[in-house]
């Protein structure tokens, strides 16, 4: 089995064609509908509830939450989102992992819903929560490093540079947030993928011992480049769109801009 991103890319194309690169697309979409909407929705709701209770007496405007408060809000949001999207994440990992397995060992799920039905039928309802704790841990790390860091980077850029609250600032802050998110979640992604792709009872501790024995400390950032290639553009597009949505929402509902 190839050990590099380029080797894996060529292996998948050679044996499965270009369509193989999109294995798990339906599961990925289902995951975003459950995991991402939950964590973003809760995070924004928590921030909106924080603002009216913390008014700057000098300006009369809502105070921006501190970095610690943002991380706490993002962590709580990520934890709930991780649980909500776990089943879709298991299917996503398995469908993407199929291309690297010998034909006899492939699960060959037709799509995400087929995978969910077959998992429940063949492995029981508990299989939908396989790896839920490392996945929730990963969701906490992802949300805290992505959402909270974006708000901190944006606030810092506006305060310490001549940049204004516009597309350039949103792009820069989201790019930096993507780097942080890819770096923080890389070790967790390795463990999560190993646990979820297995069919047996391979716990987190067992997987950690196995990968450390085979690869040493290098395992922690194995796959960082493909992770950033996925997270970087996703983070940029997400926050550029989200900022546009925020401005429209505040204008329609008369919500003051935070300080």
N, C-alpha and C positions, 0 to 999 in steps of 0.2 A: 504493500500500500504506500503511495507517495507520502513524503513527510513535509513537503513544501506547498505553498499556496499555488504556485505555477504548476507543479507536478499534479496536484489534485485537480486543478482546472482542466488540464489536458487529459487526465485519466477519465474524468466525468464525460467530457466531450467525445472522447474516443469510444467509450463503451455505451454511452447513453444519448449521444447527440446533444445539440444545443438545448433541447427540451429538458435534458437532465439538470441543467443549471437552474431551472425553475422548479425543481422538485420541492414540494412543500409550500408552494405559493398560496394555496387555499388555506393551509394551516397557519401560515404567516399572517394572512389577512384576518383570520379568525382571532389570532392572538392579539393583533393590534386593536380589534374591536372590543376585546375584553380587558386585556392588560393595560394598554396605553390610555384608552378613554377613562378607565377607572382612576389611574394614578394622576393623570393631568386634571381630571375633574375635581378630585378630592383636594389636590394641592391648591388649585385656584380658589376653591371654596374656602379652604382654611385661611388663605391670605386675605380673602375678601372679608372674612369674619374678624380677622385681626385688626385690619385698618381702622374701622370706626371706633374701636376701643382705645386706640393709641394716636391721639391727635397732638401735633406739635403746637404748644401754646403760643409760640412766637409767630408762626405762619398760619395757624388754623387749618393746616392740611394734614392728612393722615401720614404718620411716620412709617418709613419703610422698616420691615422686620429686620432684626439683626441676623448675622450669618448663622449663629447658633439656632435661632428660632426657625430660619429657613430650612436648615438641615433637619431639624426635628419634624417639621411639617412634611418635608419631602420624604423622610424615612417612613413616617406613618402611612403616607399615600402609597409609597412603593410597596410596603408590606401587604396592604390590602389588594393592590393591583396584582402583585405576584400570585396571591391565592386565586384571584378571579381568573387569571389567564393561564394557570398552570396546566390544565388539561390540553389546551390548544398548543402550549409550548412543548409538551411531551410529543404530541403528534408531529409538530414542526421538526423537532430534532430527529425523530425516527424517519420521517419521509426524506429529509435531507441526507441522513446517514445511510439510507438504503443503497444509494448509488455506489458506495464504497464497499458493500458486502458482496460475497459470491451470490449468484442467482438463487441458489437453494436456500439461503438464509434470509432473503429479502422478505419484508412483510407485504409489500406491494399494495399499500392503501390507495384506493382510487382517488380519494380526496379527504379533506379534514373530517367531514361528518362520517364517512365510511370508517375512518380510523377510530373515531370516538366509539361508534357502535361495536366494532370488532374488539376493541380493547375491553369494553365492559363485558362483552359476551365471552371472550377467551381468557381474560385475566382478572375479571371482577371490577367492581366500582373503585376499589382502592387503587387500581392502576392509574386512574385519572389524577391521583395525587402523588404519583411517583416523583420523588425529588422535590416535593413542595417546599421543604425547609431550605435547601440550598438555593432553590429558585426564588423564594421569598427574600432570602438574604441577598441574592443578586439584585432583585428588584429594589431593595432598600438602597444598596450601593449605587445602582444605576440612577435612581431617581434623585438621591441626594447629590451625586456627583454631576448629574446632567442639569436638573432643574434648578437646584440651589446654586450651583456654580455659575450657571448662566446669569441669574439675577445678581450675583455678587460681581461677576465680570462686567456686566452692563453698568451697574452702579459705579464701579471703580473707574471705568472708561469715561463716564460722564463727569465724574468728579475731578479726575486727575489729568484729563487730556482735553484738547479743544473740541472733541467730538460731540455731536448732538444726538438727540434721540431720533435716529433715522436708520435707513437701511444699512449703511456702512457700519454703524455701531452694533446693530442686531447681528449682522453677518460675522463681525469680529468676535463678539461675545459668544455666539453659538459655535464658532469654530473652536475656540478655546475650551468651551464646555464639552465638545465632542472629544477632544484630546484627553481631558480629565476623565470622562466617562469610560473611554476605551481602556485607559490605563488602570483605573480602579476595578473595572469588572472583568478584566482579562483572566486573572486566576480563578475567579468564580465560574466563568464560562467554561473553562476546561473541566472543572469538577462536575458542573451541572450537565454538560453534554455526555460525559462518561456515565453518570448515574442514570440519566433518562434513556440513553440508547441501549442500556442493558435490560435483559428480561428477568434476571435473577434478583436476589436480595443483596445488592451491592450497596452498602451504606457509604456515607460520606467519608468516614474514617478509613474504611477499607480501600476506597478509591484513592484517597490521599497517600496511603502507604504504598499502594501499587505504583502510582505515577512517580512518586519520589524515588522509589527503588530503581525504576527504569530510566528516569530522565534527570534526577537531581532537581535543583532549584530552577532549572531552565523551563520546567513545565508551567511556571506561573505566568509567563508572557508568551507562551506558544500560541500563535495565531493572532498576535496583536495587530499586525498589518491588515489582514482581512477584516478584523473586528473594527478597526478605525475606518477602513474603506466603506464599511456598512454604516457605522455610527456617525461618522463625520457628516456626510451629505444628509443623512436622516435628521440629525440634530439641527443643521443649518436650515433645512426646509421647514422643519417643525416650528422653530422659533420665529422665523421670518413670517410664516403664516399666522402664528399665534399673536405676534405683535400687531399685525394688521387687524386681526379679529378683536383684540383688546381695544384698539383705538375706536373701531366702529361701535363696539358694545358700549364703551364709556360715553361716546358722543350721543348715542340713542337714549341711554338711560340717565344721562346727566351725572355720571360718576366722576368725581374730581380725579385728576392725575395724581399718583402718589409722589411724594417728595423725592 
